[in-house]
């Protein structure tokens, strides 16, 4: 009886010893599956760049910095207003320098979807606001970039705009 008991104990011990290898193999296998899952997910996620030619824009960014500095020095900047009653977005230039404006562009940038970006051209000497129907803009957060020329110099301002749902 003692010998049978000893054989069972030795057999149980050898079974326990051989199982740890399967545990390590399962751990490594799980890690490999996890890493492959992350790679597959990362390659399928869609991301939008702000601009396709971001490298060229980065080289010319000093011009943008100077234009933003000039716009900040003006004191009074163009106002971006969302008018819920008229269902439109208006860009209004201050009367002090509206006669000096020789044209520009108002760009509405949607950070979450670059295909929704849109622009409105401002003519010379804008007498009233540059208007864009709000129906053309999806509800949510937008970045409005106003770029205009005045007295042969470029000016740029940026401001956030929130268009509410159902407004």
OpenMM code with the backbone's topology and positions (N, CA, C; nanometers):
from openmm import Vec3, app, unit

residues = "UNK UNK UNK UNK UNK UNK UNK UNK UNK UNK UNK UNK UNK UNK UNK UNK UNK UNK UNK UNK UNK UNK UNK UNK UNK UNK UNK UNK UNK UNK UNK UNK UNK UNK UNK UNK UNK UNK UNK UNK UNK UNK UNK UNK UNK UNK UNK UNK UNK UNK UNK UNK UNK UNK UNK UNK UNK UNK UNK UNK UNK UNK UNK UNK UNK UNK UNK UNK UNK UNK UNK UNK UNK UNK UNK UNK UNK UNK UNK UNK UNK UNK UNK UNK UNK UNK UNK UNK UNK UNK UNK UNK UNK UNK UNK UNK UNK UNK UNK UNK UNK UNK UNK UNK UNK UNK UNK UNK UNK UNK UNK UNK UNK UNK UNK UNK UNK UNK UNK UNK UNK UNK UNK UNK UNK UNK UNK UNK UNK UNK UNK UNK UNK UNK UNK UNK UNK UNK UNK UNK UNK UNK UNK UNK UNK UNK UNK UNK UNK UNK UNK UNK UNK UNK UNK UNK UNK UNK UNK UNK UNK UNK UNK UNK UNK UNK UNK".split()
positions = [
    Vec3(0.0813, -0.1178, 0.0000),
    Vec3(0.0000, 0.0000, 0.0000),
    Vec3(0.0863, 0.1250, 0.0000),
    Vec3(0.1899, 0.1186, 0.0751),
    Vec3(0.2795, 0.2322, 0.0868),
    Vec3(0.3445, 0.2631, -0.0481),
    Vec3(0.3752, 0.1581, -0.1235),
    Vec3(0.4374, 0.1779, -0.2529),
    Vec3(0.3371, 0.2374, -0.3533),
    Vec3(0.2101, 0.1977, -0.3458),
    Vec3(0.1076, 0.2513, -0.4347),
    Vec3(0.0877, 0.3992, -0.4057),
    Vec3(0.0853, 0.4333, -0.2791),
    Vec3(0.0697, 0.5721, -0.2373),
    Vec3(0.1870, 0.6565, -0.2847),
    Vec3(0.3063, 0.5996, -0.2777),
    Vec3(0.4256, 0.6718, -0.3198),
    Vec3(0.4223, 0.6931, -0.4712),
    Vec3(0.3768, 0.5938, -0.5467),
    Vec3(0.3693, 0.6078, -0.6921),
    Vec3(0.2687, 0.7156, -0.7319),
    Vec3(0.1532, 0.7192, -0.6599),
    Vec3(0.0530, 0.8220, -0.6907),
    Vec3(0.1058, 0.9616, -0.6589),
    Vec3(0.1765, 0.9735, -0.5493),
    Vec3(0.2327, 1.1022, -0.5120),
    Vec3(0.3346, 1.1471, -0.6159),
    Vec3(0.4178, 1.0564, -0.6617),
    Vec3(0.5175, 1.0889, -0.7628),
    Vec3(0.4499, 1.1239, -0.8950),
    Vec3(0.3406, 1.0495, -0.9259),
    Vec3(0.2682, 1.0776, -1.0497),
    Vec3(0.2004, 1.2145, -1.0437),
    Vec3(0.1386, 1.2486, -0.9300),
    Vec3(0.0765, 1.3807, -0.9129),
    Vec3(0.1813, 1.4914, -0.9200),
    Vec3(0.2944, 1.4683, -0.8615),
    Vec3(0.4005, 1.5685, -0.8640),
    Vec3(0.4506, 1.5901, -1.0062),
    Vec3(0.4630, 1.4807, -1.0832),
    Vec3(0.5104, 1.4969, -1.2205),
    Vec3(0.4039, 1.5660, -1.3059),
    Vec3(0.2740, 1.5430, -1.2784),
    Vec3(0.1677, 1.6126, -1.3512),
    Vec3(0.1712, 1.7629, -1.3220),
    Vec3(0.1933, 1.7963, -1.1968),
    Vec3(0.1999, 1.9392, -1.1604),
    Vec3(0.3219, 2.0065, -1.2212),
    Vec3(0.4308, 1.9359, -1.2272),
    Vec3(0.5511, 1.9933, -1.2851),
    Vec3(0.5351, 2.0185, -1.4348),
    Vec3(0.4662, 1.9341, -1.5055),
    Vec3(0.4523, 1.9489, -1.6495),
    Vec3(0.3483, 2.0539, -1.6869),
    Vec3(0.2628, 2.0949, -1.5978),
    Vec3(0.1577, 2.1925, -1.6289),
    Vec3(0.2092, 2.3362, -1.6346),
    Vec3(0.3168, 2.3676, -1.5677),
    Vec3(0.3635, 2.5064, -1.5673),
    Vec3(0.4099, 2.5501, -1.7054),
    Vec3(0.4577, 2.4622, -1.7873),
    Vec3(0.4992, 2.4942, -1.9239),
    Vec3(0.3815, 2.5383, -2.0097),
    Vec3(0.2669, 2.4709, -1.9887),
    Vec3(0.1466, 2.5107, -2.0623),
    Vec3(0.1009, 2.6509, -2.0210),
    Vec3(0.1147, 2.6832, -1.8958),
    Vec3(0.0778, 2.8166, -1.8474),
    Vec3(0.1634, 2.9255, -1.9104),
    Vec3(0.2925, 2.9010, -1.9190),
    Vec3(0.3828, 2.9985, -1.9805),
    Vec3(0.3520, 3.0108, -2.1292),
    Vec3(0.3264, 2.9003, -2.1963),
    Vec3(0.2926, 2.9037, -2.3390),
    Vec3(0.1623, 2.9800, -2.3605),
    Vec3(0.0639, 2.9593, -2.2733),
    Vec3(-0.0631, 3.0318, -2.2845),
    Vec3(-0.0413, 3.1816, -2.2620),
    Vec3(0.0441, 3.2181, -2.1672),
    Vec3(0.0745, 3.3572, -2.1409),
    Vec3(0.1392, 3.4231, -2.2636),
    Vec3(0.2398, 3.3598, -2.3214),
    Vec3(0.3037, 3.4153, -2.4414),
    Vec3(0.2066, 3.4203, -2.5592),
    Vec3(0.1268, 3.3155, -2.5744),
    Vec3(0.0273, 3.3136, -2.6817),
    Vec3(-0.0740, 3.4261, -2.6655),
    Vec3(-0.1194, 3.4506, -2.5434),
    Vec3(-0.2124, 3.5606, -2.5170),
    Vec3(-0.1491, 3.6949, -2.5476),
    Vec3(-0.0215, 3.7103, -2.5134),
    Vec3(0.0489, 3.8347, -2.5414),
    Vec3(0.0599, 3.8592, -2.6924),
    Vec3(0.0906, 3.7554, -2.7682),
    Vec3(0.1026, 3.7683, -2.9141),
    Vec3(-0.0325, 3.8050, -2.9745),
    Vec3(-0.1391, 3.7414, -2.9314),
    Vec3(-0.2727, 3.7735, -2.9817),
    Vec3(-0.3082, 3.9175, -2.9476),
    Vec3(-0.2756, 3.9624, -2.8268),
    Vec3(-0.3014, 4.1001, -2.7852),
    Vec3(-0.2255, 4.1992, -2.8725),
    Vec3(-0.0983, 4.1735, -2.8991),
    Vec3(-0.0179, 4.2645, -2.9810),
    Vec3(-0.0682, 4.2676, -3.1253),
    Vec3(-0.1056, 4.1546, -3.1809),
    Vec3(-0.1598, 4.1510, -3.3165),
    Vec3(-0.2913, 4.2278, -3.3221),
    Vec3(-0.3726, 4.2154, -3.2192),
    Vec3(-0.4991, 4.2896, -3.2135),
    Vec3(-0.4742, 4.4402, -3.2130),
    Vec3(-0.3768, 4.4859, -3.1373),
    Vec3(-0.3446, 4.6281, -3.1322),
    Vec3(-0.2959, 4.6776, -3.2686),
    Vec3(-0.2119, 4.6003, -3.3362),
    Vec3(-0.1612, 4.6401, -3.4677),
    Vec3(-0.2752, 4.6482, -3.5686),
    Vec3(-0.3652, 4.5502, -3.5682),
    Vec3(-0.4781, 4.5514, -3.6611),
    Vec3(-0.5673, 4.6716, -3.6325),
    Vec3(-0.5952, 4.6993, -3.5055),
    Vec3(-0.6784, 4.8136, -3.4699),
    Vec3(-0.6127, 4.9453, -3.5124),
    Vec3(-0.4829, 4.9580, -3.4875),
    Vec3(-0.4125, 5.0828, -3.5209),
    Vec3(-0.4098, 5.1081, -3.6712),
    Vec3(-0.4056, 5.0035, -3.7506),
    Vec3(-0.4019, 5.0243, -3.8953),
    Vec3(-0.5400, 5.0526, -3.9537),
    Vec3(-0.6464, 5.0233, -3.8805),
    Vec3(-0.7809, 5.0471, -3.9320),
    Vec3(-0.8425, 5.1774, -3.8827),
    Vec3(-0.7823, 5.2437, -3.7869),
    Vec3(-0.8363, 5.3684, -3.7333),
    Vec3(-0.8134, 5.4802, -3.8347),
    Vec3(-0.9189, 5.5555, -3.8649),
    Vec3(-0.9091, 5.6671, -3.9590),
    Vec3(-0.8697, 5.7935, -3.8822),
    Vec3(-0.7725, 5.8640, -3.9323),
    Vec3(-0.7338, 5.9912, -3.8722),
    Vec3(-0.7196, 6.0935, -3.9825),
    Vec3(-0.7585, 6.2171, -3.9504),
    Vec3(-0.7528, 6.3252, -4.0485),
    Vec3(-0.6439, 6.4228, -4.0090),
    Vec3(-0.5636, 6.4582, -4.1063),
    Vec3(-0.4679, 6.5662, -4.0859),
    Vec3(-0.5412, 6.6979, -4.1030),
    Vec3(-0.4932, 6.8013, -4.0389),
    Vec3(-0.5545, 6.9324, -4.0574),
    Vec3(-0.5379, 6.9763, -4.2017),
    Vec3(-0.4242, 6.9450, -4.2602),
    Vec3(-0.4003, 6.9789, -4.4007),
    Vec3(-0.3137, 6.8694, -4.4628),
    Vec3(-0.3357, 6.8414, -4.5891),
    Vec3(-0.2553, 6.7404, -4.6574),
    Vec3(-0.1128, 6.7879, -4.6821),
    Vec3(-0.0945, 6.9180, -4.6974),
    Vec3(0.0380, 6.9738, -4.7229),
    Vec3(0.0956, 7.0392, -4.5974),
    Vec3(0.0841, 6.9682, -4.4859),
    Vec3(0.1255, 7.0270, -4.3583),
    Vec3(0.2740, 7.0609, -4.3544),
    Vec3(0.3595, 6.9874, -4.4265),
    Vec3(0.5025, 7.0156, -4.4237),
    Vec3(0.5330, 7.1503, -4.4889),
    Vec3(0.4721, 7.1756, -4.6028),
    Vec3(0.4926, 7.3041, -4.6710),
    Vec3(0.4370, 7.4183, -4.5864),
    Vec3(0.3243, 7.3944, -4.5212),
    Vec3(0.2669, 7.4977, -4.4355),
    Vec3(0.3562, 7.5250, -4.3144),
    Vec3(0.4208, 7.4228, -4.2633),
    Vec3(0.5089, 7.4407, -4.1473),
    Vec3(0.6284, 7.5286, -4.1827),
    Vec3(0.6809, 7.5128, -4.3026),
    Vec3(0.7951, 7.5943, -4.3458),
    Vec3(0.7543, 7.7411, -4.3565),
    Vec3(0.6337, 7.7664, -4.4045),
    Vec3(0.5854, 7.9032, -4.4222),
    Vec3(0.5142, 7.9588, -4.2990),
    Vec3(0.5265, 7.8927, -4.1863),
    Vec3(0.4488, 7.9326, -4.0697),
    Vec3(0.4917, 8.0676, -4.0115),
    Vec3(0.6114, 8.1139, -4.0373),
    Vec3(0.6546, 8.2443, -3.9866),
    Vec3(0.5676, 8.3556, -4.0429),
    Vec3(0.5218, 8.3406, -4.1660),
    Vec3(0.4303, 8.4385, -4.2258),
    Vec3(0.3003, 8.4422, -4.1454),
    Vec3(0.2523, 8.3253, -4.1057),
    Vec3(0.1301, 8.3161, -4.0248),
    Vec3(0.1497, 8.3797, -3.8875),
    Vec3(0.2639, 8.3559, -3.8269),
    Vec3(0.2930, 8.4153, -3.6952),
    Vec3(0.2925, 8.5675, -3.7048),
    Vec3(0.3563, 8.6223, -3.8080),
    Vec3(0.3593, 8.7672, -3.8263),
    Vec3(0.2186, 8.8226, -3.8504),
    Vec3(0.1374, 8.7502, -3.9290),
    Vec3(0.0008, 8.7956, -3.9583),
    Vec3(-0.0853, 8.7933, -3.8323),
    Vec3(-0.0681, 8.6923, -3.7490),
    Vec3(-0.1445, 8.6854, -3.6235),
    Vec3(-0.1018, 8.7950, -3.5272),
    Vec3(0.0272, 8.8269, -3.5261),
    Vec3(0.0774, 8.9347, -3.4406),
    Vec3(0.0206, 9.0692, -3.4857),
    Vec3(0.0197, 9.0936, -3.6151),
    Vec3(-0.0379, 9.2179, -3.6672),
    Vec3(-0.1863, 9.2283, -3.6323),
    Vec3(-0.2588, 9.1180, -3.6443),
    Vec3(-0.4024, 9.1188, -3.6134),
    Vec3(-0.4258, 9.1459, -3.4653),
    Vec3(-0.3411, 9.0909, -3.3799),
    Vec3(-0.3555, 9.1147, -3.2361),
    Vec3(-0.3263, 9.2602, -3.2008),
    Vec3(-0.2364, 9.3238, -3.2751),
    Vec3(-0.2018, 9.4638, -3.2498),
    Vec3(-0.3115, 9.5606, -3.2932),
    Vec3(-0.4046, 9.5148, -3.3767),
    Vec3(-0.5142, 9.6023, -3.4203),
    Vec3(-0.6055, 9.6410, -3.3051),
    Vec3(-0.6135, 9.5568, -3.2062),
    Vec3(-0.7030, 9.5839, -3.0943),
    Vec3(-0.8415, 9.5288, -3.1195),
    Vec3(-0.9102, 9.5802, -3.2202),
    Vec3(-1.0441, 9.5343, -3.2542),
    Vec3(-1.0317, 9.4396, -3.3727),
    Vec3(-1.0827, 9.3192, -3.3569),
    Vec3(-1.0719, 9.2184, -3.4616),
    Vec3(-1.2094, 9.1836, -3.5176),
    Vec3(-1.2129, 9.1190, -3.6315),
    Vec3(-1.3424, 9.0766, -3.6868),
    Vec3(-1.4137, 8.9833, -3.5890),
    Vec3(-1.5450, 8.9959, -3.5840),
    Vec3(-1.6251, 8.9149, -3.4926),
    Vec3(-1.6935, 8.8026, -3.5691),
    Vec3(-1.6948, 8.6854, -3.5090),
    Vec3(-1.7655, 8.5712, -3.5656),
    Vec3(-1.8875, 8.5478, -3.4779),
    Vec3(-2.0059, 8.5533, -3.5402),
    Vec3(-2.1300, 8.5396, -3.4640),
    Vec3(-2.2196, 8.4344, -3.5276),
    Vec3(-2.2734, 8.3475, -3.4433),
    Vec3(-2.3711, 8.2494, -3.4885),
    Vec3(-2.5085, 8.3032, -3.4530),
    Vec3(-2.5881, 8.3311, -3.5527),
    Vec3(-2.7212, 8.3877, -3.5312),
    Vec3(-2.8243, 8.2765, -3.5464),
    Vec3(-2.8811, 8.2348, -3.4330),
    Vec3(-2.9750, 8.1231, -3.4357),
    Vec3(-3.1050, 8.1600, -3.5061),
    Vec3(-3.1502, 8.2845, -3.4905),
    Vec3(-3.2772, 8.3237, -3.5535),
    Vec3(-3.2667, 8.3278, -3.7064),
    Vec3(-3.1522, 8.3703, -3.7596),
    Vec3(-3.1341, 8.3756, -3.9048),
    Vec3(-3.0708, 8.2469, -3.9587),
    Vec3(-3.0303, 8.1581, -3.8692),
    Vec3(-2.9650, 8.0316, -3.9066),
    Vec3(-2.8449, 8.0550, -3.9971),
    Vec3(-2.7580, 8.1480, -3.9559),
    Vec3(-2.6378, 8.1756, -4.0334),
    Vec3(-2.5235, 8.2185, -3.9421),
    Vec3(-2.4048, 8.2063, -3.9954),
    Vec3(-2.2839, 8.2500, -3.9267),
    Vec3(-2.2352, 8.3750, -3.9984),
    Vec3(-2.2102, 8.4807, -3.9221),
    Vec3(-2.1676, 8.6077, -3.9806),
    Vec3(-2.0277, 8.6441, -3.9316),
    Vec3(-1.9492, 8.6991, -4.0229),
    Vec3(-1.8179, 8.7540, -3.9890),
    Vec3(-1.8257, 8.9024, -4.0175),
    Vec3(-1.8118, 8.9822, -3.9113),
    Vec3(-1.8293, 9.1273, -3.9223),
    Vec3(-1.6958, 9.1966, -3.8953),
    Vec3(-1.6545, 9.2798, -3.9903),
    Vec3(-1.5331, 9.3585, -3.9728),
    Vec3(-1.5674, 9.4907, -3.9050),
    Vec3(-1.4811, 9.5379, -3.8142),
    Vec3(-1.5044, 9.6677, -3.7507),
    Vec3(-1.5036, 9.7808, -3.8527),
    Vec3(-1.5845, 9.8800, -3.8285),
    Vec3(-1.5982, 9.9926, -3.9220),
    Vec3(-1.4694, 10.0736, -3.9354),
    Vec3(-1.3807, 10.0700, -3.8349),
    Vec3(-1.2583, 10.1500, -3.8399),
    Vec3(-1.1711, 10.1156, -3.9601),
    Vec3(-1.1685, 9.9913, -3.9993),
    Vec3(-1.0795, 9.9564, -4.1090),
    Vec3(-1.1464, 9.8754, -4.2192),
    Vec3(-1.2777, 9.8804, -4.2281),
    Vec3(-1.3480, 9.8060, -4.3326),
    Vec3(-1.3153, 9.8602, -4.4721),
    Vec3(-1.2892, 9.9885, -4.4850),
    Vec3(-1.2570, 10.0468, -4.6159),
    Vec3(-1.1196, 10.0043, -4.6647),
    Vec3(-1.0306, 9.9647, -4.5728),
    Vec3(-0.8945, 9.9270, -4.6098),
    Vec3(-0.8797, 9.7792, -4.6447),
    Vec3(-0.9820, 9.6990, -4.6176),
    Vec3(-0.9736, 9.5550, -4.6435),
    Vec3(-0.9821, 9.5308, -4.7935),
    Vec3(-0.8833, 9.4577, -4.8454),
    Vec3(-0.8807, 9.4313, -4.9897),
    Vec3(-0.9208, 9.2883, -5.0232),
    Vec3(-0.9782, 9.2164, -4.9302),
    Vec3(-1.0260, 9.0804, -4.9556),
    Vec3(-0.9677, 8.9820, -4.8570),
    Vec3(-1.0236, 8.8624, -4.8588),
    Vec3(-0.9738, 8.7598, -4.7690),
    Vec3(-1.0557, 8.6322, -4.7776),
    Vec3(-1.0305, 8.5431, -4.6837),
    Vec3(-1.0972, 8.4131, -4.6792),
    Vec3(-1.1340, 8.3821, -4.5342),
    Vec3(-1.2558, 8.3331, -4.5142),
    Vec3(-1.2987, 8.2817, -4.3845),
    Vec3(-1.3082, 8.1309, -4.4004),
    Vec3(-1.2301, 8.0584, -4.3208),
    Vec3(-1.2264, 7.9127, -4.3293),
    Vec3(-1.2844, 7.8535, -4.2019),
    Vec3(-1.3792, 7.7623, -4.2183),
    Vec3(-1.4400, 7.6907, -4.1069),
    Vec3(-1.3790, 7.5506, -4.1040),
    Vec3(-1.3035, 7.5221, -3.9975),
    Vec3(-1.2323, 7.3947, -3.9859),
    Vec3(-1.3007, 7.3057, -3.8829),
    Vec3(-1.3321, 7.1848, -3.9232),
    Vec3(-1.3924, 7.0860, -3.8336),
    Vec3(-1.2825, 6.9883, -3.7941),
    Vec3(-1.2401, 6.9923, -3.6681),
    Vec3(-1.1268, 6.9122, -3.6242),
    Vec3(-1.1540, 6.7623, -3.6318),
    Vec3(-1.2799, 6.7227, -3.6134),
    Vec3(-1.3107, 6.5807, -3.6123),
    Vec3(-1.3308, 6.5220, -3.7515),
    Vec3(-1.3444, 6.6067, -3.8543),
    Vec3(-1.3683, 6.5561, -3.9891),
    Vec3(-1.3269, 6.6629, -4.0901),
    Vec3(-1.2101, 6.6448, -4.1483),
    Vec3(-1.1584, 6.7477, -4.2383),
    Vec3(-1.2379, 6.7591, -4.3681),
    Vec3(-1.3178, 6.6581, -4.4019),
    Vec3(-1.3974, 6.6684, -4.5245),
    Vec3(-1.5128, 6.7675, -4.5078),
    Vec3(-1.5415, 6.8101, -4.3846),
    Vec3(-1.6479, 6.9078, -4.3595),
    Vec3(-1.5983, 7.0521, -4.3664),
    Vec3(-1.4676, 7.0722, -4.3821),
    Vec3(-1.4121, 7.2078, -4.3871),
    Vec3(-1.4717, 7.2847, -4.5040),
    Vec3(-1.4943, 7.4137, -4.4824),
    Vec3(-1.5500, 7.4974, -4.5888),
    Vec3(-1.4916, 7.6379, -4.5783),
    Vec3(-1.4935, 7.7104, -4.6886),
    Vec3(-1.4386, 7.8459, -4.6920),
    Vec3(-1.5358, 7.9410, -4.7601),
    Vec3(-1.5285, 8.0683, -4.7182),
    Vec3(-1.6075, 8.1753, -4.7785),
    Vec3(-1.5102, 8.2859, -4.8167),
    Vec3(-1.5206, 8.3344, -4.9396),
    Vec3(-1.4315, 8.4409, -4.9870),
    Vec3(-1.4925, 8.5758, -4.9521),
    Vec3(-1.4083, 8.6642, -4.8988),
    Vec3(-1.4498, 8.8003, -4.8650),
    Vec3(-1.4014, 8.8922, -4.9761),
    Vec3(-1.4914, 8.9711, -5.0307),
    Vec3(-1.4549, 9.0651, -5.1360),
    Vec3(-1.3872, 9.1885, -5.0786),
    Vec3(-1.3361, 9.2747, -5.1640),
    Vec3(-1.2746, 9.3988, -5.1156),
    Vec3(-1.3801, 9.4913, -5.0549),
    Vec3(-1.3403, 9.5616, -4.9547),
    Vec3(-1.4239, 9.6576, -4.8841),
    Vec3(-1.5579, 9.5967, -4.8400),
    Vec3(-1.5551, 9.4967, -4.7532),
    Vec3(-1.6806, 9.4330, -4.7119),
    Vec3(-1.7690, 9.5317, -4.6351),
    Vec3(-1.8829, 9.5678, -4.6932),
    Vec3(-1.9728, 9.6652, -4.6310),
    Vec3(-2.0495, 9.6044, -4.5139),
    Vec3(-2.0839, 9.4798, -4.5259),
    Vec3(-2.1597, 9.4142, -4.4204),
    Vec3(-2.0855, 9.2867, -4.3825),
    Vec3(-2.1567, 9.2001, -4.3176),
    Vec3(-2.0957, 9.0757, -4.2733),
    Vec3(-2.0848, 8.9763, -4.3888),
    Vec3(-1.9835, 8.8933, -4.3814),
    Vec3(-1.9742, 8.7787, -4.4709),
    Vec3(-2.0571, 8.6691, -4.4061),
    Vec3(-2.1591, 8.6203, -4.4763),
    Vec3(-2.2533, 8.5261, -4.4173),
    Vec3(-2.2395, 8.3878, -4.4784),
    Vec3(-2.2596, 8.2873, -4.3941),
    Vec3(-2.2621, 8.1483, -4.4375),
    Vec3(-2.3824, 8.0823, -4.3729),
    Vec3(-2.4683, 8.0167, -4.4501),
    Vec3(-2.5832, 7.9494, -4.3897),
    Vec3(-2.5373, 7.8430, -4.2906),
    Vec3(-2.5976, 7.8421, -4.1727),
    Vec3(-2.5590, 7.7458, -4.0692),
    Vec3(-2.5937, 7.6039, -4.1090),
    Vec3(-2.6847, 7.5872, -4.2034),
    Vec3(-2.7199, 7.4527, -4.2498),
    Vec3(-2.6008, 7.3848, -4.3157),
    Vec3(-2.5045, 7.4619, -4.3645),
    Vec3(-2.3854, 7.4056, -4.4276),
    Vec3(-2.2848, 7.3544, -4.3254),
    Vec3(-2.3063, 7.3846, -4.1978),
    Vec3(-2.2144, 7.3452, -4.0913),
    Vec3(-2.2824, 7.2458, -3.9981),
    Vec3(-2.2139, 7.1364, -3.9693),
    Vec3(-2.2672, 7.0374, -3.8761),
    Vec3(-2.2637, 7.0921, -3.7341),
    Vec3(-2.3561, 7.0500, -3.6477),
    Vec3(-2.3510, 7.0925, -3.5078),
    Vec3(-2.2215, 7.0455, -3.4417),
    Vec3(-2.1687, 7.1280, -3.3543),
    Vec3(-2.0461, 7.0934, -3.2828),
    Vec3(-1.9460, 7.2076, -3.2844),
    Vec3(-1.8226, 7.1747, -3.2501),
    Vec3(-1.7159, 7.2728, -3.2382),
    Vec3(-1.6448, 7.2921, -3.3732),
    Vec3(-1.6237, 7.4185, -3.4083),
    Vec3(-1.5526, 7.4584, -3.5295),
    Vec3(-1.4417, 7.5554, -3.4916),
    Vec3(-1.3389, 7.5615, -3.5740),
    Vec3(-1.2353, 7.6625, -3.5594),
    Vec3(-1.2469, 7.7527, -3.6812),
    Vec3(-1.2675, 7.8812, -3.6569),
    Vec3(-1.2855, 7.9771, -3.7656),
    Vec3(-1.1550, 8.0545, -3.7838),
    Vec3(-1.0981, 8.0456, -3.9026),
    Vec3(-0.9740, 8.1168, -3.9356),
    Vec3(-1.0104, 8.2253, -4.0362),
    Vec3(-0.9876, 8.3509, -3.9967),
    Vec3(-1.0155, 8.4642, -4.0846),
    Vec3(-0.8815, 8.5192, -4.1315),
    Vec3(-0.8627, 8.5186, -4.2617),
    Vec3(-0.7395, 8.5676, -4.3223),
    Vec3(-0.7779, 8.6788, -4.4192),
    Vec3(-0.7225, 8.7985, -4.3997),
    Vec3(-0.7566, 8.9104, -4.4876),
    Vec3(-0.6348, 8.9986, -4.5103),
    Vec3(-0.6411, 9.0741, -4.6187),
    Vec3(-0.5346, 9.1697, -4.6502),
    Vec3(-0.5879, 9.3100, -4.6294),
    Vec3(-0.5046, 9.3897, -4.5673),
    Vec3(-0.5390, 9.5288, -4.5417),
    Vec3(-0.4113, 9.6098, -4.5579),
    Vec3(-0.4152, 9.7108, -4.6431),
    Vec3(-0.2977, 9.7940, -4.6714),
    Vec3(-0.1773, 9.7083, -4.7145),
    Vec3(-0.2024, 9.6099, -4.7996),
    Vec3(-0.1011, 9.5212, -4.8551),
    Vec3(-0.0314, 9.4344, -4.7512),
    Vec3(-0.0934, 9.4132, -4.6353),
    Vec3(-0.0378, 9.3254, -4.5321),
    Vec3(-0.1417, 9.2193, -4.4970),
    Vec3(-0.0918, 9.1011, -4.4647),
    Vec3(-0.1780, 8.9886, -4.4297),
    Vec3(-0.2083, 8.9899, -4.2800),
    Vec3(-0.3336, 8.9616, -4.2456),
    Vec3(-0.3793, 8.9522, -4.1065),
    Vec3(-0.4541, 8.8205, -4.0907),
    Vec3(-0.4330, 8.7544, -3.9774),
    Vec3(-0.5012, 8.6272, -3.9515),
    Vec3(-0.5485, 8.6245, -3.8068),
    Vec3(-0.6740, 8.5852, -3.7889),
    Vec3(-0.7265, 8.5599, -3.6545),
    Vec3(-0.7918, 8.4221, -3.6535),
    Vec3(-0.7945, 8.3619, -3.5374),
    Vec3(-0.8609, 8.2341, -3.5181),
    Vec3(-0.9533, 8.2463, -3.3978),
    Vec3(-1.0676, 8.1818, -3.4080),
    Vec3(-1.1584, 8.1808, -3.2944),
    Vec3(-1.2439, 8.0554, -3.2992),
    Vec3(-1.2844, 8.0065, -3.1827),
    Vec3(-1.3724, 7.8892, -3.1815),
    Vec3(-1.5172, 7.9299, -3.2070),
    Vec3(-1.5933, 7.8374, -3.2594),
    Vec3(-1.7353, 7.8585, -3.2842),
    Vec3(-1.8083, 7.7305, -3.2513),
    Vec3(-1.9115, 7.7411, -3.1694),
    Vec3(-1.9915, 7.6229, -3.1356),
    Vec3(-2.1310, 7.6390, -3.1949),
    Vec3(-2.1693, 7.5424, -3.2730),
    Vec3(-2.3043, 7.5412, -3.3291),
    Vec3(-2.3790, 7.4291, -3.2576),
    Vec3(-2.4846, 7.4691, -3.1867),
    Vec3(-2.5595, 7.3735, -3.1068),
    Vec3(-2.6505, 7.2851, -3.1893),
    Vec3(-2.6883, 7.1739, -3.1294),
    Vec3(-2.7802, 7.0795, -3.1941),
    Vec3(-2.9207, 7.1350, -3.1885),
    Vec3(-2.9876, 7.1390, -3.3004),
    Vec3(-3.1266, 7.1811, -3.3047),
    Vec3(-3.1478, 7.3311, -3.2922),
    Vec3(-3.0410, 7.4062, -3.3057),
    Vec3(-3.0557, 7.5528, -3.2938),
    Vec3(-3.0820, 7.6128, -3.4284),
] * unit.nanometer
topology = app.Topology()
chain = topology.addChain("A")
for resn in residues:
    res = topology.addResidue(resn, chain)
    for name in ("N", "CA", "C"):
        topology.addAtom(name, app.Element.getBySymbol(name[0]), res)
